[in-house]
Amino acid sequence: MKITKIISICLLVAVSGCARVQPVRQQEQKEVSIRQLEDGDYRMFVKGKPFVVKGVCYAPVPIGKSHLYNFMCDQAKPWMTDGELMQDMGINTIRLYHSGDQPAMCRQMIEDLYTNYGIYTILGHDLGFWDYPPPNYADEEFLEQVTADVLKMVEFFKDTPGILMWNLGNENNYSFDGRLNPWSSPEIEAMESFREKSEARARMYYTFVNDLALEIKKIDPNHLVSLGNGETVGLRMAADYSPDVDLLGCIVYRGKVFGNFFKEVRRKFDKPVVLTEFGCDAYNAKRDEEDQNNQALYLKSQWEDMEKNMAGGKGSGNCLGGAIFEWTDEWWKTSESDRDSWHVHDTTAGWGVGAYAFDAEAGKNMNEEWFGIIALSPELEDGLNKRTPRKAYFVLREMWTAEEDKPKEKKD
């Protein structure tokens, strides 16, 4: 598909710049850039200064509401209360999954967070993956609609103070094998093997993302474009078909540490990586009770592992930071269609990861409604659910507000 054709039809924007990404060493004049150092490590720079993403995923849905609630239009402005807490903790970035249906309100929120608290925003677009009807990256009309929507978003937000980067996709790669939001075409179905079909989907999807990234760079050469991916699934294909994204935005849940993740990214897709989701819930499914201690312990260990893999560390040198999942608990998640349940802090675990050893014996041990480092209370303060920082907040605050990063020792 030729995205340049779509722009002329769908958007009244002026585009300029080269079609290809400039070499890393020539990006230094941009507002946000990535440089590869002489030893091969990667660093992000914002306005010429080194920048490590110390972030949280942000969707402050009030108790009694669901994901359909547009918190960006909340007259109580939760981001102002949260921004103060974030600044105190040392948070410098939030991840927004989308811009909502009132982009002007979203822009105001992004600008408020940056102007008042120095907090940047990773602005995402799921490329239609979680919409209805389901996505189909083999369908030309669907691709045209998504492309127009993404480029319209970039054009609208590109000059907003506080924008850090664009994150394209949110676990879309889990559709390649048909396990999540499956999609296909007659050409794919005519293929003989499961592997051929999966690779064909990956090739179509990553080619689309790459084309989209190139067009974004024409509209906005000052911010980064990230490929949003679930784990390392499909990265070898991404290396071949999405070479023009600036970095990888990866969702990873592997327990206390990330194992061989950073080495695997180096080997399969040699781009720097921001973990766009990582974390640990604050509920112990084995003991059936809140467990702030293990949440804090795991988040501390995860961040230390990330630091080891940042520039100058003894790891792979390709980590640029990450966004903790998540800022506040989400009381609606267990039963999305049951309004009454949105007022109940459900303790039902939805899925299991054995690497979270403290409650792995429960089988399903990931409690979707308990991932916040900020707990919510039905009690209201200034029109908002009362915010109570959990232990993890204070543990991370100690790590993130320490004296400015000093040059690390060289690798052995």
Secondary structure by P-SEA (a helix, b strand, c coil): ccaaaaaaccccccccccccccccccccccccccccccccbbbbbcccccccccccccccccccccccccccccccaaaaaaaaaaaaacccbbbbccccccaaaaaaaaaaaaaccbbbbbbbbccccccccccccccaaaaaaaaaaaaaaaaaccccccccbbbccccccccccccccccccccccccccaaaaaaaaaaaaaaaaaaaaaaaaaacccbbbbbccccccaaaaaaaccccccccbbbbbccccccaaaaaaaacccbbbbccbbbbbccccccccccaaaaaaaaaaaaaaaaaaccccccccccccccccccccccccccccccccccccccccccccccccccccccccccccccccbbbbccccccccbbbbcaaaaaaaaaaaccccccccccc
